[in-house]
Every structure is written in C-alpha cells, then in structure tokens.
Amino acid sequence: MRRGHEALWQKQWTAAIAAYREALAAFPDQPEALTGLGLACMEAGHYEEAVTAFRQLMRLRPGDPTPVLRLAEVYQRAGRLAEAASHYHQAGQLFVEQADLRRAVQAWVQAIRLEPGRVETLEALARAYRQLHQPEAAIRADLARARAWVQQGDLQRALEAVSAALALDPDHPQALQARDWLRAQLARRTGTGPLPPLPARGAEAEAEQARAEAFWMLPLEEGEAPTDLIRQALSQALQTLADLVFSEDRGTFSEEEWFRIHAGLGRAVDAHSRGQWREALALYDQVLGAGLEHPALMFATGAILTELKRCDEAASRLQRAMASPAYYLASLLLLARCEERHGAPERAAERYLEALEHIDRELLHPAPAEELRERYRFLRGWIPRHPEQQAALRKGAQQILESPTWRDRVTLIRRALDQWTAETPFRLTLADALMCPDGERLLIELGQAYTWAQHGLFYSALEEAMRIVAGMPFAPLAHLALGRLLVWGHRGQTAVGKFRTLGEYFLFMEDPYMAMAAFEQALQLAPLDLPALQRLLRLSQELGDPSRTIQAFTGMVDAYLQMANLEQAERICQEGLDWASRRGLSGMALRPLLLRLVEIAVQRLDWARAVEHLERLRTIDPRDLEIRWGLAEAYLRARRREQALAEVHDLLNHARAAGRLAEAMSNLEELIALSPEEPGLRQLAAQAYLELGQRESAMAHLERIRGHDLQQGRRDEPGRSINPGSS
C-alpha cells in the first residue's frame, strides 16, 4: 500500500498500479487501495480497470459521492459523455443528502456542460438555486430547462418552465420573451390561436427570426448570478488597489511614504472585503492623506460613504472617480442614490440620464450621434417639469442598471426601439423608453406584435397591439407601434390620423421634437396633409430650424397647388421668402420656394413674373443649366428676344467649353420648336451643327433663315448667313 501511494505521488502510474493490485490481492475490499488503483488507471488511460475499481468502491460506500464523482471523471476522459453526465447528476443527489447544496450545484453544472439537455438535472439545479437564494441563477436554469423541452418538442412543458421563472421575476425580459415565443408556437401547432400558417420567407428573414427566438435561450453558467454594475466596479477597484499593494513602482513617493501607503492600503482592502466599512474608510483616508490619488481609491471610498449615507463626501469622491471609464457608470448610479437620499429626485433623474446617454452612445452606438446628444440635452431641461415621467425614469433606470442582467436588458430595449422606428423620423433613446411607466415590459410585450407583423400576420399583430394600448392608453410607445403596424398593414389614412394624434399628444406634453417627428411621419405617408404641414411649420419656426421650416412652407405650397389654389400657394411662398429674409437666409435655402413661384407664374402664363423668379434662381446658381434653359424659354415667351438670344449664346459657350455641345443641341431645338420663326436661334444652331460636323442639319437651319429673309424682303444681309464651307 505504501509503495502504491509513493508511486502515485511521483506520477509513476505503472508502478502504482502494480503495487495496488498486489495490495488488493491480499485485501480485495480495501477502499484506499481501490481509490489508488482507480486514480492510477485513469491517469494511465486504463479506463475499464478504473471503472471497475470505482464501481467496487461505490458498492462499499453507497452514500459517498466521491467515488461517483471519480467514476464520472473516468467516463468523461474516456469520451463516454452521457454516462459521465449521469454520474455527475447522481453525485449531486448524494451531496444533497449530505446537505451540501453548493457541491451538488457544482456536480450538476458539470453534468449540464456535458449534456445540456438533461432536464432532470436542470430541474434539480433550479430547485437548488432557489434554496440558495440565487433567483437570477434559478431563472437561467428554468430557461435552459425550457430550451431542453423545446428541443424535445414538448412546448407545453417548456412554457411551464418559463412560468416558473416568471414566478421569481414577473418582469424578467428573457423570460417574458420566451413566454411570448412559446405561446405563438403553441398557437400555430395546435390551431387554437389566431395565427394562420406562416408564409414562406427569405433566408435573411429566417436568420433574423432565429436570432430573435434564440435571444432568451441563454447558456447556463456555473457559480453566482451575474454581477451588477456597482459590485463589478467595486470588485475591480479592490483588485486594482490590491495590485498596488504589491507594486514596486512608487512613482514620485519617497520610500517611507510608499511603505506607509502599502501598509495602510493592504489593511484597508482587507477590511473592505470583510464588510468592515468604517475601519476600511479610516485606513483609506490615511492613504489619501499620504498623497495617493487614484480613481480606484476614490470609487472605493465613495462607495463606502454612500452606504454610510455621508452623501456630500461621497459625491466629491465619486466625481473624481468618474475620470476613469472603469468607474464612470457605477459612480453615476451611486451619485443618483445619494441624490435620492438627499430628497433631490430631479438631480437623481439627471444622473440617470447621464448614465443612459453614456450607454446609448458608448455601448450601443445608435446613429446618428448628434441627434442622440441633442435629444438628451432636451430631456435634461424637460424632465424636471414632468414629475410622472421623472419618477418612471428613476424607477426604471434603477431597476435595470442595478440589476445583474443590465447589459442584456438595455440591449433588448435598444433593439426594440430601433425595430419600431426604422426608416422613420423618430430618434428614440433609452430614456424615452424608461420615461414610460413599465416601458421595458411594454416593449417586450410589443415584441410579440412585431414578430407577427414580420411574419405577415398583420391582423394578429394589430390585435395584440390594440390589447396593449387598451391596457396602457397613455403610453406613447404603444401608439407609435400601433401606427407602424397600420403602415405595414397598408392602412395609410388611418396611420396618418394616428401619427397626427400622437403629434398633438407630444405638443400637449411640451415635447416639440417628438411632435415634429410624429407630424413628419404623417407627411411621409400623406405629403399633402395640410393639418400636419401647418403643425410642422409652426413647430419648425418655434424651434428655429431653417431647413425644416422651408420644407414645411414648400409642402404647404405643394398642397395648395394640388388643389389648384394658386392664390394661397403664392401667398405661402411669399410668407416663406419673407421669413427667410428676416432670418438672413439666402442662396440655395430659397430655391424650393422660388421654383414654386416659377410654377405658379407659368400656370398663370405670367411670363414676366416667371422671368423675375428665374433670374433670381440664376443668380443663386449660375451653373444650374436646367434653370438657365428655362429662363431662355421664359425670355422668348415674354417677347424679350435679345435677352433670350444672349442667354442661349452664353449657354452654348459653356457647353463648348465643357465638351458637351451635342447635348446642348436638344435644348436649343426645343426653343426653336417653340419659336420657329426666330432666325437668331437658327443661326446659333447652324453654327453649332457645323462645329459638330453635322452639315445637313446646319444647312436645314440656314435654308429656313433664307426663306424667312425672302418673306421679309431681305436678301443676304451682312451677318445673316454662314459659309457652309467653313468649319
């Protein structure tokens, strides 16, 4: 026996096996010899003999989980994973009988790693996590169990597993999404729900749906539940400070100062880790007094001061910790706690807005960034005047950002917002979602309607959205989603009314940016909708947005032109130009309105007024050839012959210089067709055709000029003919 132990210790597997066999020949049921033989055979790759040894040991010690674990390890090394998983599960049950739940969990997690679909092991894990008061881990086990049932085709049992998860946390985003997905699948399978069979979809749509369905199927991980932002940052701060204790780089500190810092810092970290906050704070303050300035130290002390409700001191430390990106978000959350305790909910909301903006901008990256910054800038001034939305924001942000699954949750919210607002003027932030009471849950519930809409199941999607709106009639996100569903269902006029109503709601809520987006969305569907145009015009003027204001003026002019109300159209055009003049706008900003004035003048056959407006447009952009050819035509129609010829002559010179004379000839021919008896135009055309080598076309125009001259009693006047032999 002794020789076997020595050989095993020295990893001499063959010698150990021989010694243990000899010992077992004399004492066949010796537990230590069986254990040693099993271990040596496992390491030597003699798996069958190892299995035999550990099985014999199991018979000798039926309630001992150790030989069962050893046997599971042998099976795992031999590649017999199903048998290994079975024995890890059995070992976990034996640990439970010994009241050692934590070791039972470790064994069961190992079983799941080898065989992820072991339902009985997942059920045992879920029960154990509940007994250990680890609800997040229990929920993940329940979701993994649901996934296993889905893979086995038993959707009803999968739904029961998800329901167990929701009993722990009714607002858990992945569990809610899993519930809705399973309900939809059951409805399709049983035919009891409102869903018809799915239409065929492309590969890209199938892949997107698969990603959405898999989002709630999170892998089961070993150990404690994920860590929230504050605990994660604190753990990082303590690790950084512990590393400083062993650092030999003392920077500008003297050896004596560095020794004092080392000594105090080590004791402080130890006290902090054991929850002795006051002692840790006193030691940290000594280190600060010795001159050490470090973001990790500022965060650690700020966190303690927050817990001790010394909020003024905490705020000072946390502000300095925010200089490091590692502590920025967690510091904001602790500062929000301090503001709440000070009875300053407005300042707490501002902290949460800062945190949400940072997540939106730095972690989730929605575009465009400038509009995102502008939206948060507006909300910081808006939210103090709206206590109900402020309270919802504080509650929602605290619940999400201080939860272990905060990253998954904000990602889910961001994705839902982007889905509903794609290709619309709406630019929603995380804050917009959380200002709505139960905004996160609302978006999760709307996710079912979105999924059905993407499958082409419009009526089912609309029915689900209407149910949600009935339960939350003052939730703008629900109405926005309903409007989008109406668009996707080709109910354009109803959708226009919905977005107009939504715009009026935002006006009532003093949110002009969202109101403008709602009216712009209505105009995307009905560009000539006068009520929406009038609202958009007023809003853009109030916000001082020149581009949108000119756009609104132009839209109103188009609406009146469509109704053949030229007087109103001209009046709106002039109002727009006057507004632009008062604000110093000029150049291209005026072009849309001047083009409408040209159209109005043309419809009235008022060529003098058309010339006036076209000349202004030529001044704005002399390179705009379409405007200049139009001006030449207006000169002709206004009987301003000399100006028309001068304009055409200049245009042809530009075309020659650009090498595009042939292209210009089609415009010139149109003018000649308009005024066929104008010899000056034909003379310019003949000259150009000769330059292009098109002699027949040149001669045709020269003959028309000669015929015109004969009719007028003129023959070969100087300058009125071109030598056809010249180039």
N, C-alpha and C positions, 0 to 999 in steps of 0.2 A: 504493500500500500504506500509506504513512504517513498519507494523508488518511483512509483507511478506519479505521485504528487510532484516530486522533484523534476521528473522529465516533463510533466505538463507545464510546470512553471517556466522551464527553459525552452518550451515550444518544440521539444523532441517528441513528435507525435507517435512515431513508430515504437519508440522505447516505452512511452507511456501506455500505449495500447497493450503491449506485451505484458507489462507489469500488472495492469488492471485485470487482464484476462486470467493471469496466474492467481491473483487475489480472489477473483470470483469463482475460480475452480474450487477453492477451499471454502469460500463463504458465498454462495450464489445470490443471496438477497442482501448483500452489504450495500446500503444506499450510497455511501461515499464512493465505493468502487464503481457502482453503476453510473453515478454522475460523472466521475472522471473518465470512464470509458466512453460515455456518450459524447462528452466535450471533445476528447482526443479524436474520436472517429469523425465527428462533424468537421473539425479543422483539417483532418487528413483527407476529407472527401469520401469517407466510407459511410455514406448516408444510411444505407439499410441497416447496418450494425448499430449506428447511432439511434435510429428509430426503435430498434429492438430494445436497446438499453433504457431509453427514456420511457418506453411503454411499460417495461417491467417496473421502473421506478414509480410510475403513475399508479400501478396496482398496489404497490407497497404504501404509497402516501396518497390516498384517494382525494383528500380535501386540500392538498397542497398545490397552489397554482404554478410553482416554479418549474416542475418537470413538464407541465403542459406548455409553458412558455418556451422551454428548451426544445420540445418536440415541434412546436410551431416554427421556431427558428430553423431547425433542420429541414423541414418541408420547404420553407422559403428559399433556403440555399439550394435545395435540390430542384427548384423550379416548379414544385407542386403547390401552386399558389392557393387553389381552392381549399386544400387540406390545411395549409398554413393558416388561412383566414378562419377556418372553422375552429382550430385550436386556440387562436388568439381570442376568439369570441368565448370559448369555454374558459380560458384563463380569466377573462374579465368577470365572468359569472362567479368564479371561485373567489376573486378579490372582493366582490360584493358580499359574499357570505362572511368574509373576514372584516366587513365594514370598512374596506379601503377603497372608497369610490374613486379617488384620483388615479390610483394604479389601474383600476378597472377601466377608466376612461382611456388611459394610455394604451392598454391592450386592445380595446375596441377600435380606437382610431387606427392602430396598426392593421387591424382586420379590414377596415374600410379602405385603407390605402391599397391593399392587395386585391380587394373585391368590392368596388364602390357600390354595387347594387345589393349588398346584404341587408335586406330590410329588417330582419330581427336584430341585427347589430345596431342599425341606425335607430330603431325604436328604443333599445337599451341605452344608447348614447343620449337620446333626447330626455329620457327619464332621469339619467344621472346628472345631466347639466341642470335640470330643474331642481334637483335635490341640492346641487352645489350652488344654487342661486346665480347661475350664469345664463340669463334669459336670451342674450344675443346668440350664444353658442347653441342653446336649445333650439332657437328658431332656425339656425343654419342646419342643424341636424334634421329638423322637420322638413325643411325644403329639400334637403338631399334625399330624404325618405320619399317625398313626393316625386322627385325626379326618378327614383328607382321604380316606383309604381307606374309612372308614365312609360318607362322603358319596357315594363312588363305588360303594358296595355290596359292596366286597371286604373282608369281615370277617376272613378268614384273614390277609391282608397287614396289616391293622390290628393283629391280635394279634401278628404278628411284630415290628411297630414297637414295641409296648408291651413285648414281651420284651426288645428291645434296650435300652429304658430301664431295665428291672429288672436287666439285667446290670450297669448302672452303680450302681444303688442298689436292692437287693432289698427294702428297707423303704419305698420311696417311696410315700406314701399315695395320691396321684393315680394313679400307675402301677398300683398294686395294685387300686384301684377300677376302673380302665379294663380291666384283665385280667379281673376277675370279670364285669363287664358284658358284655364281648365273648364270654366263654365261654358265658354264658347265652343271648346272641343266637344264637350258632352252634348251640347245642343245640336251640333252637326251630326254626331254619331247616333243619337237616339231619335232624332227627328222631332223632339219635343220643344225645341226652341224656335225662335223666329228666323233662323238662318237657312236660306236655301243652299244648295251645293255651291262650292267655290268655283268661280270661273277660272279658266287657265290663265296663268301669269308667266311673265318672262323670268329668266334666270336671275336677273338683278333684283326683281321684286321678291322672288323666293328667298334669296340670300338675306335681304333686309328683314324679311319676316322672321327668318330663322334666328337672326341676331337678336331681334326684339323678344322672341319667345325664350331664348336662352339666357336673357339678362337676369332673370330671377333664379336660374339654376346655378347658384354659387357653389364652388367647391368647398367641401368640409375641411376645415383646418384644425390642427391639433392645438390644444392649450386654451388660454383665456380668450375672451372676446376681443375684437379689435380695440385699439386704444383711441380715446378721443383726442382732439387737438391739444387741449391743455395738458393732459397727462403725458402725451407724446413729447411735447415741447419741454416739460419739466424733466422727463427722463433723459432727454438729450442734454439739457442744461447740467444735470447732475453728473452725467457721463463726461461731459466736457470739463467740468470742474475737477472731477476725479483724475482725469488725464493731466490736468495742470499740476496736480499734487506731485506727479512723478516726472514732470518736465524738468529738464536741466537748463532750458533756455530762460534765463532770468531777465533778459532784456536790459533795461536801464536800472533795475533794482540792485542794491548792494547785496552782498552775500547774507548779511544779517537780516535785511528786510525780506529777502526771498525765503529765508528759513522761517521767519515769523508767519509769512503768508502761507507757506507749505503746512506748517503745523496747525494753524487756525482753519485752513480750508479743508484739510482732511477730516478734522473733528466735526466741522460744520456739515459736510456732506454726509458723514455717518449719522449725525443727529437728525438731519433732514430725512434721510432714508428710513429712519425708525419712527418718524412722525413726531419727533420732539421739536416742534416748531420754534418755540421761544428760545430754547437753548441754541438751535441752529441759527436763528436770526442774530442773537448776540455774537456768535462766533463769526458770522458773515460780516457783521458791522465792524468787527476788529480787522478783518481782512480788507474791507473798504477803507478803514482808517489807515491801514498800512500803504494804501495807494493803488491797489489793484482795481482797475476799471475794465470790466469785461461784460459783454451782453448776457452771457450765461449767468453771471453773478447777479446782474440786475434783474433778470427774469426770475431766478430762484428766490431772491428776497422779495420781489414784487408779488410773487405767488403767495408767499407766507404772509405778507402784510395784508393781502386781500382776504385770506382766511381769518386773520385776526381782526378784520373789519377796520383796519387803520388805512382807510381808503386814500386820504391825501398823500400819505407817504408812499403807498403802493403805486399811485398814479405817476409820481415822479420817477420811480424806478422803472416802471413798465414803459414809460415814454422813451427812456434811454435804451431799454431792451429792444424796442422796435427798430432800432438802427440795423439789427441783424435780421435778414429774411427768415431765418430759422425760428424766430420768436415773434414775428410780426402779427400773424393771425391770432395766436394764443394770447398775446398781450392785449389785443383789441377786445377779445372776449372777456378777459379779466377786468379790463377797464370798464366794459359795459356792466359787469357785475357791481363794480364799485359805484357807478352812477346810479344803478337801481337802488343800492343800499342807501345812497345819499338822498334818495327821493327825487332824482333828476331823470325821469323817463325820457325826456326829449334828448338829453345828451347820450343816454344809453342807446336810443334808436340811431343816433348819429354814428356811434361806434359800430353798431351792427351794419349800417350802410357802408361804412369804410371797409369792413370785413367782406361783405358781399361783393363790393366793387372789385376788391383785390382778387377774390376767387373768380369772378366773371372775367376779369381782364387778364390775370396772370396764369390761371389754371385751366379755364375753359375756352378762352380765346374766341368768343363770338365776334363777328365782324359787322359793321365797321367800328373800330375802336373809338373814333372821335365821337360818334353818335352815342356810344355807350357812356363815355365820360360826361357828355352833355346831359344825358338822362339822369345820371346820379347827381350831377350838380343841381339840377332842377329839384330832384326829390329831397335833397338836404334842406332846401328852403320851403318845400311844400308840406312835408310830413308833420312839422310842429303844429300846423293849422288843422290837422285831421287826426284827432286822438284815437278814433276807432281803428283806422288803418295803422297808426303808430303802434297801438297795442298788439295788433295782429302781427306786425313785423317783428316786434320784440319777442313775442311768444314763439313764432315760427322759427326765427333765426336762432334763438337759444336752443330750442328742441333739436334742431338739425345740426347746428355747428358744434354743439357739445355732446353729440352722440357718436358712438364708435364708428358708425357707418356713414359719417357725414359726407365723405367723398362720393360714395355711391349715390347718396340722396341728392346732392346738388347736381351731379351728372345727369341723373334721371330728370330733374326739373328742367335743366338747361336743354336737354334733348327734346322734352315735350314742348317747351316754348318754341324752339326752332321748328319743330314739325308743324305747329299750328300757324306760325307766322311766315313760313317760307313764301317768297315771292309776293309779299305784302309790304305796305309802308310801316307796319308796326315793328318797333325795335324794343322788345321787352327784356327786362333784366331779371335777375334772381329776386331782387327786391320787389318788383311788380308782382311776382308770383306770391311772395310771402305776405304782402300787404293785404291780400285777400284772406279772410279767415279760413283756416284749413286749406290753404292754397295748394300745399303738396298733395294732400289727399284728393282734392278736386282734379288736379292734373292726372293723377293715377287713374281715377275713375273715367276721365275723358279719354284716357289711352285706349279703353275698350272701343269707344266710338270711333277713334282714329283707325284702329286696326280693322274694324268692319268696313269703314269707308275705303281703306286701301285695297280691300278685297272686292270692292264694287258693290258692297251691301249697303246701299245708301239708306234705305228705309229703316233697317235695323240700327244703323249709326245715328240717324236722326231721332229715332225713338229713345235711344239711350241718352242722347244729349238733352232732349226735352225733359226726360225724367230728372236729370241732374239740375237743369235750370229751374225746374219746379221746386226742388229742394233748396236751391241757393239762388233765389231770384235777383239778388243784388251783387252777384259775383261777375264782374266784367269779363273775366277769363272764360266763363261758361258761355256768355253771349257771343264773345268773339269766336269761340269754337263752333257755336251753332251757326253763326254767319258763314264761316268757312265751309261747313257741311252743306249749307244751302247752295253755295257756289259750286261745290263738287257735284251736287245733285242737279245742276243746271236749273236752279230756281233763282235766276238772276235778279228779277224785280223784287222778290221777297228779301233776298240778301241785301239789296240796296237799302231797303227800308230798315233792315236790322242794323246795318252799319251807320245809317243816319241817326237812328235812335241811340246807338252806342256813343256816337259823337256828342249828342245832346247830353247824355249822362256824364261824359267826361267834362263837358263845359260846366255842368252843374257842380262837379267835383273840383273845379278850378284847375283842371289839368289840360291846358291848351295843346300840348304836344301830342297826347294820346287822342284828343278830339280831332286834331288835324289829320292824324293817321287814319282815323275812322272815316272822316269825310273823303280823304284821298282814296281809301279803299272803295268807297261807294262810287267815286268817279272813275276808278279803273273799270268798274262794271257798267256804269252808265255815264260816259264822259260829258253828256249834255244835261245832266241833272242839275237844274237851276238852284233848288234849295241847298244842295251840297256845295255848289260853287259859291253861293253867297256866303255861307258859313266859312268856307275855306278862305275866301277873300278877306273877310273881317278878321279871322284869326291870324293870317299871314301878315296883315297890316299891323295888328296889335303886337305881334312878336318881332316886327321889323325885319322880316325875311323877304328881301327884294326878289329873289328868284321865284319863290312860291307865290308872291303877290302878283307878279307879271303873269305867271302861269294861270292864276285864278282869273285875272282880268281877261286873258286870252280865251280861257274856257267859256266864260260868260258870253264873250263876243260870238264865239262859235255857236253857242246855244241859240242866241238871237238870230244869227244868220240862218241857222237851220229852220227857224220859224219864219224866215223872210221878213223879220222886223229890222229893217236897215237903220231906222232912226235910233232905236235902242242900241243896236250894235255900234253905231258910230259914237253915240254918247258914252258908252262904256269904254270904247277905245280912247276917246279924248280924256276921260277921267283917269285912265291908266297912264297916259302920257303926262298929264298934269301931276299925278302922284310921283311919277319917276323924276320929273323936273324938280319938284320940291325937295327931293332927296338927292339931287345931284347925279342921278343915273343918266347915262348916255350910251352911245355906241350900240353894241350888239344886244344890250338889255332891251332896247326899244324895238328891235327888229320884228318880233312876233306881232306887236300891235300895229306897226306901220304896214306890214304885209296885209293885215285885215283891213286897214283903211284903203289900201290899193284895191282889194277885192270889192269893198263897198262902192268905191268910185267907179270901178268897171261895171258893176251891176247897174249903176245909175247912168252909165255912159257919160260920166263926168270926167272927160279925159284931161282937162286942165288940172283937176284935183288929183287925178292919178299921177300925172307928171310931177306934181309937187311932192307927193309922198315917195315916188320912185327916186327922185333926185336926192331926197334925204337918205334913202337906203343906199344909193350910190356913194354918197359922202361917207357913210358908216363903213362900207367895204367896197372900194373901187375894183377889187378883184372878183367880185361876185358877178360872173358873166350872165347868169340867168336874169338877174335884176337889170343888168345893162341892156341886154337884148329886149327885155320887156319895156325899158324906158324908150328905146328906139321906136318900138311899136307905138307906144303912147304918144311920142312926138308926132309920128305920122298921122295918127287918128286925131290929134289936136291941131292938125294942119300947120305944124311948126317944122317945115320942110328942111330948112338949113340946119337946125339942131339935130334932126333925125340923121341927115347925111353925115354930119360931123361925128355923131356918136358911132355910126356904123363904120366910118373910116378909121376911127380910133380902135374899135373892136377888131377890125381886120389887121391892123398893125400889130396889136397884141397877139393875135393868132399867128401871124407870120413869125414874130419873134420866138414864140413858143413851139414853132414847127407844127401847128395844128390848124393850118389854113383850110385844109379839106373839111375838117369837122365844122368849121365856122360857116361853110357854104350852105349847109342845110338851114341854118338860122336866117341867112341872107335870102335864100329862096322863099322862105315863108313870108318875109317882109315884102318881097317882090309880088308874091301872090296876093298879098293884102292891098298893095298899091301898084298894079301892073303898069300904069302909065307914068310912073316916076322914072324918068331917064337917068337921074343921078344914081339910083340904086343899081340899074342895069349896067351903067358904065363901071361902077365899082366891081360888079360881078364879073363882067367881061375881063377886066384887068386881072382879077384873081384867078379866073379859069386859065388865062394864058400863062400865068406863072405856074399853074399846076400842070400845064401841058395838055389841057383839055380844050383843044382848038374849036371843036364843033360846038361845045357849049358856049364858048366865048363869042363865036360868030352868030349864034342864035340870038344872043342878047344885043349884039351890035346891029343886027338886022331890025330888031324891034325898035332900037333907038332911031335908026334911019327912017323907018316907017312913021314913027311918031313925029320926027322932024319934018318929013314931007307933008304930013297932015297939017302941021303948024306953019307950013310955008317957009321952012328953013332948009338950006342945003349946005352941008359941010362947013358948019360954023366952026371956027377955031376952038379946039379943046373938046369937041363933042364926038370925036371918033378916035379909035385906037388902031394903029397899024397892025393888021393881023400877021404881018411877017415879023414883028418884034417879039422878043421873048418876055 
